[in-house]
Amino acid sequence: MFSFMICLVVLVIGYFTYGKLVDRIYDPDDRQTPAVRINDGVDFVVMPRWKLFLIQLLNIAGLGPIYGALAGAQWGTSVFLWITLGTILAGGVHDFSVGFMSMRHDGASVSELTGMYLGKVMKNIMRVFSVVLLVMIGTVFAVGPAGLISLLIGNQGGTGLIANTYFWLAIVLIYYFIATFIPIDKVIGKFYPVFGICLIVMAIGVAVGIFTHGYTIPEIELANLHPDKTPIWPMMFVSVACGAISGFHATQSPLMARCCKSEKESHMVFYGAMVSEGIIALIWAAAGSAVYERTGGLTTGLTEMLASGQSACVYDICTKTMGGVGIVLAMLGVIACPITSGDTAFRSARLVIADWFNINQKSYKNRLFICIPLLGAGALISQLNYNVVWRYFSWSNQTLAMIALWTASMYLYKNGKNYWLTTIPATFMSAVSVTYFFCAPECLNLSTAIAYPLGIVAALVFLGIFMKKILGDK
């Protein structure tokens, strides 16, 4: 199990080394943050750093590093490398960049930041793109828990309304409305740190259970072990998503940027939360690789378990590694964690729209004006096929991360800082996102012989456009 332990240590060291390098490049200072300067008691509210860290972790994580890591483990333990290096070199940089830039620009959402540095056309694209993505995420994280609750009640003999999925979906959407509407410190600030701790405890319990129950984590193998031989590039890099880098985080970081007392909290709140998520993802990828049997060297056991549902797989792993305690934690995880990410998705969508149309959110009326249509859209999307919505979310998620990194690159250039910090991962994520668009079944479904070179060429074109811009300015 040396590979797993080495990757775990590298993630921790990465926080203290590369994370500090990122901090030095952005150079936070003692200027007043939006939380102090604006403080409207609704979205701009000062909260302590430890609470910001736990809320940020829960907001960006939920079940993302669990579902994504298990999906990525289908390709084998090579996923350990992407989780580790992706978290340190791309995901942490991405989250820090957006959170820091948001603080420097009055808590602006990622779409507004994009407009400031990549122009009006990209701003409008990102406005639409981020709102659609956020509503999809909120809906996906409502449908899953609602279905699981109704299933559990039905298995216990419950009938009628309380065993109806649509009843629980309505309950979740009503809760979303409340959490989206009221001030951030009333529900999110009070209860979400507790759920953040539960997410950490669940991962630690699984990690300990792997060792105490005699499972063996395989060493890293640089081979495609997916039973269906689905190509590693770019499928694994998109599937892992939140466990390495995620555009969804770019929509969540401004929430906490509006609550930081000091810019110097960025390293722990943004980079630190991403490293913690990477550790959680690494543990779950290891669990998926250790608990389930292989056939002919392929990850058939894990793939078969995932076919029965992501929640069922989480439940099974928790039961096998932690017993009765695992069942309780699994239920908390697969029900509470997605809900707590879904409501902040809708809250972020409200703020994107408010920034878009310059609607002051201190007014109850103005918040209602945005919240009601958003939740209505979520209710409509919930009627679509869950798996289809999830696949489109995966691609749009990584595309948003790509755009956020190019935005950060332009910010660093314009402020005379080392823009290669974000330009290199931006180019890489451009290749991932474009290649996936060309070859994924739900997109253009072209052969890899065509998609691979097109993806690489597109990434180089994006890099060329960026370099032409900065060299032209000189």
KOLMI-612196 format. One record per atom (N, C-alpha, C): residue in one letter; z, y, x. Coordinates in steps of 0.05 Angstrom, whole numbers, plus 5000, padded with zeros to 4 digits. Example, Ala and Ser with C-alpha at 12.3 -4.5 7.8 and 13.67 -1.06 7.14 Angstrom:
// residues 2
A515648865264
A515649105246
A515649345264
S514249555257
S514349795273
S515750015258
END
This chain:
// residues 474
M500049765016
M500050005000
M500050255017
F499050235042
F499150455060
F497450695050
S495150625038
S493250835029
S494651015009
F496050894989
F497451044969
F499551224981
M501151114999
M503351275011
M502251505028
I500151445043
I498951655060
I497851885043
C496451815021
C495352025003
C497652184990
L499852054984
L502152194972
L503252394992
V503552305017
V504652485038
V502752715043
V500152655043
V498152865048
V498253085026
L498653005002
L498853194980
L501253384984
V503453264991
V505853424996
V505453615020
I504353515042
I503853685065
I501853895058
G499853825042
G497854025033
G498954265019
Y501054215003
Y502354444990
Y503554645010
F504754535030
F506154705050
F504254825071
T501954705075
T500154805096
T497654945084
Y495954795071
Y493554915060
Y494255105037
G496255035022
G497255225001
G498155485012
K499455475035
K500355725048
K497955885060
L495955735069
L493555875079
L492256025056
V492055895033
V490856035009
V492556285002
D495156255004
D496956474998
D496556705018
R496156645043
R495756855064
R493056995059
I491056845052
I488356965048
I488457165024
Y489657085002
Y489857264979
Y491857484983
D493957435000
D495857645008
D497257784985
P498857634969
P500357764948
P502357964958
D502858174943
D504758384952
D506758444930
D508158674932
D510358744914
D509558934892
R507058964887
R506259144865
R507159034838
Q507459204818
Q508359114792
Q506258934779
T507158714768
T505358524755
T504958604726
P502958504712
P502558564684
P504958504666
A506458294673
A508858214657
A510858444658
V511058584680
V513058804683
V511859064672
R509359114679
R508159374672
R507359394643
I506459174631
I505459184603
I507559084584
N508758854589
N510858734574
N510858804544
D509258664528
D509058714500
D510758534482
G512258354495
G514058184480
G512657954466
V509957934469
V508457724456
V507157534476
D505357644492
D503957494513
D504857574541
F505657824544
F506557924570
F509657934569
V510857724580
V513757684580
V514657574606
V516557704620
V517557604645
V519257354641
M518557134656
M520156894655
M520756804683
P522956654687
P523656564714
P521656374726
R521556374753
R519456224767
R519555924761
W521955804760
W522055514755
W520955444727
K521455624708
K520455574681
K517355604681
L516355804695
L513455844696
L512055604709
F513355494730
F512155254743
F511955024723
L514154964709
L514154734691
L512254774667
I512155024657
I510255084634
I507355054644
Q506855174668
Q504155154679
Q503354864683
L505154704693
L504654414698
L503954274671
L505554324651
L505054204625
L502454304612
N501954564615
N499554684603
N497054564615
I496954534642
I494554444655
I494354134655
A496654004652
A496753714654
A496453574627
G498653584611
G498653424587
G498153134595
L496053014582
L495352744590
L492852734608
G491952974616
G489552994633
G489752824658
P491852854675
P491952704700
P492552404695
I493252334670
I493752054664
I491151924655
Y489952034634
Y487351924624
Y485251944645
G484952174658
G482852214678
G483152024702
A485651994711
A486151824734
A485651534728
L486351444704
L485851164696
L482851114693
A481451314682
A478551294680
A477251274707
G478251444726
G477151444753
G477751194768
A480051064762
A480750814776
A478950584770
Q477250614750
Q475250404744
Q473350374767
W472950584782
W471050564805
W472450454830
G475150404828
G476650294851
G478350504864
T479650424885
T481650594898
T480350824915
S477750834916
S476451064928
S477251324913
V478151284888
V478951514872
V481351664885
F482951514901
F485251634914
F484251874932
L481951834945
L480952044963
L480252294947
W478852254925
W478052494909
W480452634897
I482352484887
I484752614876
I486252774898
T486552654921
T488052794943
T486553034954
L484052994963
L482553204975
L481653414954
G480953324931
G480153504910
G482453684902
T484853574899
T487153744892
T487753954913
I487753884938
I488454064960
I486354274965
L483854184967
L481654364975
L480154504953
A480454394928
A478954514906
A480754594883
G482254394871
G483854454848
G485954654852
G487554624873
G489654824879
G488555094885
V486355104899
V485055364906
V484055494880
H482755334863
H481755434837
H483955554820
D486155414817
D488255504799
D489655754810
F490155744837
F491355984850
F489556224847
S486956184852
S485056414851
S485056544824
V484756384802
V484656504775
V487256634768
G489456504774
G492056624767
G492556884782
F491856884808
F492257134824
F490457354814
M487857294810
M485957494801
M486757604774
S487857434757
S488757524730
S490957734733
M492857674751
M495057864756
M494058134766
R492058124783
R490958364795
R489358524774
H488658404752
H486958534732
H488258524704
D490858604703
D492358634678
D492358384661
G492458154673
G492657904658
G490057824645
A487757914655
A485157854643
A484657554642
S483257474621
S482357194618
S480057134637
V479456874641
V477456804661
V474656914654
S474056934628
S471457044621
S471157334629
E473257494626
E473157774634
E473057794665
L474457624679
L474357624708
L471557564718
T470257374704
T467557294711
T465657534708
G466057684687
G464357924682
G464758134704
M467158164713
M467758364734
M466258304760
Y465958054766
Y464957974793
Y462157844792
L461357734769
L458757604768
L456857744748
G457757954734
G455958104717
G456358044687
K455058224671
K455458204642
K454257954629
V452057864640
V450757624628
V452657384631
M453757344656
M455557124660
M458157164644
K458957414640
K461457464624
K461057364596
N458757424584
N458257344556
N457957034554
I456656924574
I456356634575
I459156504576
M460856604594
M463556494597
M465256544572
R464856764559
R466456814534
R465956594514
V463356544509
V462656334489
V463456064500
F462756014525
F463355754537
F466255684536
S467955874544
S470855814546
S472055784518
V471255944498
V472355914471
V471555644460
V469055564463
V468155304452
V469655074466
L469955094493
L471454894508
L474354874499
L475555104495
L478455104487
L478854984459
V477055054441
V477254944414
V476854644415
M474954544431
M474454264434
M476954124445
I478154244466
I480554124478
I482854114458
G483254334444
G485354344424
G485054134403
T482554094395
T481953894374
T482253614384
V481253554408
V481553294419
V484553214422
F486153414430
F488953364434
F490553384408
A489153414386
A490453394360
A489753134346
V487253054348
V486352804335
V487652564347
G487952544374
G489152314387
G491952264378
P493852454380
P496552414372
P496852364342
A495252494325
A495452454296
A494752164290
G492552064302
G491751784297
G493951584307
L495151644330
L497251464340
L499651464323
I500551694313
I502951704296
I502451544270
S500151584258
S499551434233
S499351134238
L498351064261
L498150774269
L500850654272
L502650794286
L505350694290
L506950664264
I506550864246
I507950854220
I506750614204
G504150584205
G502950364190
G503850094201
N504150064227
N505149814239
N507949744232
Q509549954225
Q512249914216
Q512549874186
G510249854173
G510349804144
G510050054127
G509750284139
G509450534124
G506750544110
T506750654087
T504250684071
T504150964058
G501851014046
G501551264032
G501051504050
L501951734042
L501351984056
L502351984085
I504751874090
I505851884117
I504351704137
A502751524127
A501151344144
A498251434146
N497751674135
N495051784134
N494451964159
T492351904173
T491752054197
T491252354191
Y489952414169
Y489252694162
Y491852854156
F493852714145
F496352854140
F497652944166
W497752764186
W498952844212
W497153034227
L494553014223
L492753214235
L493353494224
A493753504198
A494453764186
A497153874197
I499053694201
I501653774212
I501353884240
V499753744256
V499253834284
V497854104284
L495854144267
L494454404266
L496254624256
I498054564238
I499954764228
I501754844251
Y502654654267
Y504354714290
Y502754884310
Y500154804314
Y498454964332
Y498355254324
F498155294298
F498055574287
F500555724295
I502855594291
I505455724297
I505655794326
A505055594344
A505355634373
A503255834383
T500955844371
T498856034379
T499556324371
F500956344349
F501456604336
F503856744347
I506156604351
I508656734357
I508856794387
P510756974396
P511057044424
P511356794441
I510356814466
I510256584484
I512956474492
D515056644491
D517756554500
D519356434478
K518356424453
K519956324431
K519856014428
V517455904431
V517255604430
V516355504458
I514155604468
I513055504494
I515155544516
G516255784517
G518155854538
G520755694536
K521555614512
K524155474509
K523955174512
F521855054501
F521754754499
F519854624519
Y517754774528
Y515754644545
Y516754564573
P518654714584
P519754614610
P520954334607
V522154284584
V523354014580
V521253804580
F518953854566
F516753664565
F515453634592
G515453854608
G514353844635
G516053654652
I518653664649
I520453484664
I519953194655
C519553154629
C518952884619
C516352774631
L514352944634
L511852854646
L512252754675
I513952904690
I514652834717
I516252574718
V518252554700
V519952314699
V518252064692
M516352094674
M514651864666
M513051774690
A511951954706
A510451884730
A512151744751
I514651854755
I516451734774
I517251454765
G517751424739
G518451154728
G516250954733
V513751034729
V511450854733
V511350774763
A511650984780
A511550934809
A513650734818
V516050774809
V518250594817
V517850324805
G516850314780
G516350054766
G514249884780
I512250014792
I510149874807
I511449704829
F513249824843
F514549694866
F516649494857
T518349564837
T520449384829
T519549144813
H517149164801
H516048944785
H514048774801
G513948824827
G512348644844
G509348694844
Y508448914834
Y505548974834
Y504749074862
T502249034869
T501249114895
T498949314891
I499249554903
I497149754902
I495049694923
P492549644915
P490449584935
P489949814954
E489049744978
E488249954997
E485650074989
I484950315000
I482550454993
I480050285002
E478250254983
E475750114989
E473450304982
L471750355002
L469550534997
L467150384985
A467650294960
A465650144946
A465850194916
N463650154902
N463650194873
N464549934859
L466949944848
L468149704835
L467949714805
H466549914794
H466249934765
H464749684754
P465849554734
P464549314723
P461649364713
D461149604703
D458449664693
D456649784715
K457749814739
K456349924762
K455450214756
T456950354740
T456450634735
T456750784762
P454850954770
P455051074796
P457451244801
I458651234825
I460951394831
I460251694830
W457951764842
W457052034842
W455052074819
P455552274801
P457852454800
P459952364779
M459552114767
M461152034744
M464152034749
M465051924772
M467851914778
M469052194781
F467452374793
F468452644799
F468752804773
V467252734753
V467552874727
V469752734711
S469952474712
S471852324696
S474752394703
V475352424729
V478052484738
V478952754728
A477152944730
A477653224719
A480353334727
C482253344709
C484753494713
C486353384737
G485853134745
G487353024768
G486353124794
A484153274795
A483153384821
A482353674818
I480753744798
I480054024792
I479054034764
S479754244750
S479154264721
S478754554713
G476454614700
G475954884690
G477954964668
F479054764654
F481054824634
F483354984646
H484054924671
H486255064684
H485655364686
A483055434689
A482355714691
A482955864666
T483055724643
T483755854618
T486855864614
Q488255694629
Q491155684626
Q492655854646
S491655884670
S492956044690
S493556334681
P491656464667
P492256734658
P494656754639
L495356534625
L497656534607
L500256584624
M500456444646
M502756474664
M502556724681
A500056814687
A499657054702
A500857294687
R500857274661
R501957494644
R505057474642
C506257274656
C509157234654
C510457234682
C508957264703
C510057264730
C511357524737
K513657524748
K515057764756
K513957874782
S512857694799
S511857774826
S509357624832
E507457744846
E505057604856
E505857384875
K508057404888
K508857214908
K509756944896
E509856934870
E510456684856
E507956504853
S505656614861
S503156474857
S503056204871
H504056194895
H503955944910
H505255714896
M507755754886
M509155544872
M508055494844
V507655714829
V506855684801
V504055564797
F502155664812
F499355584808
F498555354827
Y498755394854
Y498055184872
Y499954954870
G502555014867
G504654804866
G504254624841
A503654744818
A503354594794
A500954404797
M498754494810
M496454334813
M496954094832
V498454144854
V499253924872
V500953724857
S502753824841
S504453634825
S502753474806
E500753594794
E498953444777
E497353244793
G496553314817
G495153124834
G496852884841
I499452924845
I501252704851
I501552524827
I501752644803
I501952494778
I499352324775
A497052444780
A494452304777
A494352074797
L495252124822
L495151914842
L496851674833
I499151724822
I500951504813
I499651344791
W498351484772
W497151344750
W494651194758
A493151304777
A490851164788
A491750904802
A493950934817
A495150704831
A496050494811
A497250584789
A498150394768
A495850244756
G493750394749
G491350264738
G490150054757
S490350114783
S489149934803
S490949694808
A493649724805
A495549514812
A496149324789
V496349434765
V497349284742
V495249084731
Y492749164732
Y490648994719
Y489148834739
E488448594730
E487048404748
E484048484752
R483048394774
R480248424780
R478748164777
T476148184771
T474447954769
T472147994788
G471947824808
G469747854828
G469948114843
G472448214846
G472848464860
G472548714843
L471648674818
L471148904800
L473548954782
T473849204773
T476249284758
T475849214728
T475448964723
T474848884695
T477348914677
G479748844687
G482148864671
G482649144661
L482449334678
L482949614671
L480849714651
T478349644656
T476149734639
T476449614611
E477249364609
E477649234583
E479949364568
M482149434583
M484449564570
M483749844560
L482249994576
L481450264567
L479550254543
A478050034540
A476250004517
A477849984491
S480349904493
S482049894469
S483350154463
G482950354480
G483950624475
G485650724498
Q485350974504
Q486851094527
Q489851084522
S490751144497
S493551144491
S494750854493
A493150664485
A494050384487
A494450304516
C492650394533
C492850334562
C495450464574
V495950714567
V498350854576
V500850704567
Y500850624542
Y503150484530
Y503550214544
D501350074550
D501549814563
D502649834592
I501750044607
I502650074634
I505650154634
C506450334616
C509250414615
C511050174608
T510150004590
T511649764582
T511949574605
K509749524620
K509749334642
K511349434666
T511449694670
T512849794694
T515749894688
M516349964663
M519050064657
M520449934634
G519149744620
G520449604598
G521049784574
G523449754562
G524149904538
G524150204542
V525150294566
V525050584571
V522250684572
G520450524583
G517650594585
G516350634558
I517150474538
I516050514511
I516750784500
V519250864504
V520151134494
V518551354508
L518351334535
L516951534551
L513951534544
A512851304539
A510051284532
A509451424506
M511151374486
M510851504460
M511051804463
L513051894478
L513352184483
L510852294497
G509852144516
G507652234532
G505052254516
V504352034502
V501752034488
V501852184462
I504152274453
I504352434428
I504952724435
A507052774450
A507953054455
A506153194476
C505453054498
C504053194519
C501253304511
P499653144496
P497053264488
P497453494468
I499453474451
I499953694432
I500653954446
T502353924468
T503154164482
T500954274500
S498854134505
S496554244518
S494554354497
G494454224474
G492654314453
G493354594442
D495954644439
D496754894427
D496255124447
T496655074473
T496055284492
T493055334496
A491555124489
A488555154489
A487755354468
F488955324444
F488355514422
F489455794428
R491755804441
R492956064449
R491156204469
S490056054488
S488256174507
S485656264494
A484756114474
A482356194459
A482856464445
R485256484433
R485956744420
R485856974440
L486856934464
L486957144483
L484157214494
V482457004497
V479657054506
V478257234485
I478557164459
I477257324438
I478457604437
A481157624441
A482457884440
A481458064463
D481057944487
D479958094509
D477058174504
W475557984492
W472758024486
W472358264468
F473858284446
F473458494427
F475558714429
N477158704450
N479158904455
N481058934431
I482158714421
I483958714398
I486858694408
N488458894403
N491258904411
N492758674397
Q494258514413
Q495558274402
Q498458324395
K499458564397
K502158614389
K502458614359
S500258674345
S500258684316
S500058404304
Y501758344284
Y501658084270
Y498958044257
K497958264245
K495458254230
K493158174249
N493158294272
N490958244291
N491057954301
R493457844305
R493657564314
R492757374292
L493457444267
L492557274245
L489557284242
F488357514247
F485557554245
F483957364263
I485257294286
I483957114305
I484756824301
C487356784296
C488456504294
C487256344271
I487056464248
I486056314225
I483256194229
P481256354237
P478656244242
P478556034264
L480256074285
L480255884307
L481255604297
L483455604282
L484555354273
L482655224252
G481255404237
G479255294218
G476955154232
A476055274255
A473955144271
A474954874282
G477554874291
G478654624301
G478754404280
A479354484255
A479454284233
A476654174228
L474654334231
L471854234226
L471054054249
I471654124274
I470853964297
I472253694297
S474753694285
S476253444284
S474853224269
Q472853294253
Q471353094237
Q469152964253
L468653074277
L466552954294
L467552704309
N465752554320
N466452314335
N468152394360
Y470552284362
Y472352354383
Y471252304411
N469952074415
N468852004441
N466652194450
V464952284431
V462852464437
V463952734445
V465952834430
V467153094437
V468453084464
W469752854471
W471052824497
W469052834520
R466752704516
R464752694538
R463552974543
Y463053124522
Y462053394526
Y464153574538
F466653524530
F468853674542
F468953624572
S468553374581
S468753314609
S466753464626
W464253474616
W462253614632
W462653914631
S463154034608
S463654324605
S466054404621
N468054234623
N470454284638
N469854334667
Q468254154680
Q467654184708
Q465654414713
T464054474693
T462154704696
T463754964696
L465754984679
L467355224679
L468855254705
A469755034717
A471055044743
A469155154764
M466655064763
M464655164782
M464255464780
I464055564756
I463655854752
I466056014761
A468455904755
A470956044763
A471156064794
L470255854808
L470255864837
L468256064849
W465856084836
W463956284845
W465056564840
T466456604818
T467756854812
T469756924834
A471456734841
A473456774862
A472056834889
S469856714894
S468356764919
S467457054921
M466457154899
M465557434899
M467957624901
Y470257554888
Y472657714891
Y473557734920
L473557504933
L474457494961
L472557654979
Y469957634974
Y468057784990
Y468458084986
K468658164961
K468958454955
K471558574966
N473558404970
N476058494981
N476458435011
G474158365024
G474158335052
G475758095062
K475957885046
K477457645053
K475657405058
N476757185068
N475156955075
N474056815050
Y471656875043
Y470456765018
Y469656475020
W469656365044
W468956075047
W471055895035
L473456005032
L475655855019
L474855744992
T473355904977
T472455824950
T469455764949
T467955864967
T465055824967
T464355524972
I465755394990
I465255114996
I465854934971
P468154954959
P468654794935
P466854884911
A466055134910
A464255224889
A461555094891
T460555064916
T458054934921
T458154644914
F460354514922
F460754234917
F460854174886
M462454344872
M462654304843
M460054374829
S458454544840
S455754594829
S454054344830
A454254204852
A452753954855
A453753744835
V456353724832
V457553534813
V456653594785
S456953844777
S456453914749
S453453894742
V451753994759
V448853984753
V447753704754
T448653544774
T447753264775
T448653114750
Y451053154741
Y452053024717
Y450353094693
F449753354691
F448053444669
F445353304668
F444253254691
F441653124692
F441752824686
C443952684695
C443852394693
C445752274671
A447652434660
A449452324641
A448052244615
P448752024602
P447451934578
P447552134555
E449752294554
E450052484532
E448652754538
C447552764563
C445953004570
C443052934573
L441752974596
L438852914598
L438252624604
N440152474614
N439852184619
N437452114637
L437152274658
L435052214677
L436052004698
S434251884712
S435051684732
S436351834756
T438051684770
T439451804793
T437451894815
A435151754816
A433151834836
A432152114832
I432252204807
I431352474800
I433752664800
A435952574788
A438352744784
A439652814810
Y439952634829
Y441252684854
Y440052914870
P437452904876
P436253124891
P436253384875
L435853374849
L435953624833
L438653754834
G440753584833
G443453694834
G444053834860
I443253704882
I443653814909
I442054074912
V439554074904
V437854314906
V439154544890
A440054484866
A441254694849
A443754814862
A445354644875
A447754744888
A446954924912
L444954844926
L444055004949
L442755264939
V441455264916
V440355504905
V442555704898
F444755594885
F447055764878
F448255884903
L448555724924
L449655824949
L447756034961
G445155984959
G443256184970
G443356444955
I443656434929
I443856684913
I446356844921
F448556694925
F451056824933
F450756954961
M449656804980
M449356905007
M447357145008
K445257124992
K443357344991
K444757604981
K446557574961
K447957804951
K449757924972
I451357764986
I453157885005
I451757995029
L449657855038
L448057955061
L446558205054
G445658215029
G444158455019
G445958695019
D448558655012
D450458875012
D451058985039
K450758805059
K451258895087
K448959045098
END
